Amino acid sequence: MKLRIIAKFSRDNFTDGECIWEEKQENFGNVERTTKFSGKILNEFLKDWALFVERVLSQKPNKEEFLEKLGKKSDNLEQIVFGKALPFWRKPGFTNSIQLLIDPEFSPIPWEILRTHKGFLFQDIEYSRGIRIETIQKDHKQKTNTAILICNPVKPNLIATVKEECANLFPIFEKKLNLRILKENHLTRVRLIEEIGSAKYLHYAGHTEKNGIPIGANDFLYSQEIAEHSFTNLDLVFFNSCHSSFDSIDHSGLTTGFLKAGAKEVIGFLFPVETNLAKEIGIKFWDTYLKTKNSRKSLAKIRKSLYNGSSNEIITAISLVHFSTNTPKLKFRQILGVIFVLVLLFFFIVFLGEKKDNIRVEGLEISPFQRVESKKPKKETNFPKDSVSVQISQIKNPEFRKMVQHFLKTDHEFLDDSQKREIIDSILSKDISEEKMYYEFKTRSGY
């Protein structure tokens, strides 16, 4: 399910916004829902959030205190954007995937902290961000099995951890892929574009700016320039650097640039990330992903580990953003469940069909008109529907007919059932008037 967060013009020099999504309702089918929110209030929230992140990264509060404050921030953001409306992912039993399509003006907002019926949005394995792309590029490039590893620390304090990260990723990539490495000393704009254009996977370790990649001492590759290229060959891009997923009205971020260029999935960070933590995340992600080829599960595993850690690690989990243009495939367990239900239904249809046939046959064998020898005859029994019964039903005089029926049903001092039937049959079989039959009946029956 997709939710669009769209920027709207405002006269107060702040961009207002709208959330638009579709919900299924029993009587009306798919219904479009919309909530409007104030850009001015959301901008104030963003400033407060930036201070909150800065305090967490510097002061490192305990987990309980942090989660309490995070819950308040989450409730505040939900109130600003949705007002009285309950977000669809808050409803119990919600199982669909969630994708937010966000205009650049609202990209820095930590939408991942919104609550779901299970926890926070960043904890949902099926959640991802997306962008609205005006043109759809043709996927004309030949697929390769190549990964490109870019090691570009830029800042002196990042050299050690970036070197260690690349050293650990080298054997992970090399076992399964054709690997090419671009290091800081050999990194140029032309070489970078050339290598990216022929790779399936890209991992960047090092420093980036909000609007692009520093190259060497005097060069810079802007995100907007990346967006103008065609990189449909890229299945997955991971920018393991601070602010790599930051967007704004003034700056188009790296992840957005690669998505516009045609990359299928892009992963990056909204906020600053501690260098050692970033190193561990990058190594763990690719080690898991190349075994499973499932980016969502790989990220979910990392986020779960981070959520169980310190406040600094939880902030990092929130900051770790997954952009995807791919629709998540049906889960293996869901497929098995559907198959199991279909097989079960088929079994019941066949089995119950056979059972019904057996019941019908047995019912015919035990007919209510058959006599059961083991049962004792009752004193009053209904006369069977034979020739005598038919003859009695044809008697026109109701009193005569009633007396004959009573004669057959009631015990007689000298006559048994068969003898009584013989008398009736002999009287009604004669070719005489009904009045004479009535008289003879009274004489012979004693009535």
Secondary structure, 3 states (H helix, E strand, C coil): CEEEEEEECCCCCCCEEEEEEEEEECCCEEEEEEEEECHHHHHHHHHHHHHHHHHHHHHCCCHHHHHHHHHHHHHHHHHHHHCCCCCHHHCCCCCCCEEEEECHHHCCCCHHHCECCCCEHHHCCCEEEECCCCCCCCCCCCCCCEEEEEEECCCHHHHHHHHHHHHHHHHHHHHHCEEEEEEHHHCCHHHHHHHHCCCCEEEEEECCECCEEEECCCEEEEHHHHHCCCCCCCCEEEEECCCCCCCCCCCCCHHHHHHHCCCCEEEEECCCCCHHHHHHHHHHHHHHHHHHCCHHHHHHHHHHHHHCCCHHHHHHHHHEEEEECCCCCCCHHHHHHHHHHHHHHHHHHHHHHHHHHHHHHHHHHCCCCCCCCCCCCCCCCCCCCCHHHHHHHCCCCHHHHHHHHHHHHCCCCCCCHHHHHHHHHHHHCCCCCHHHHHHHHHHHHCC
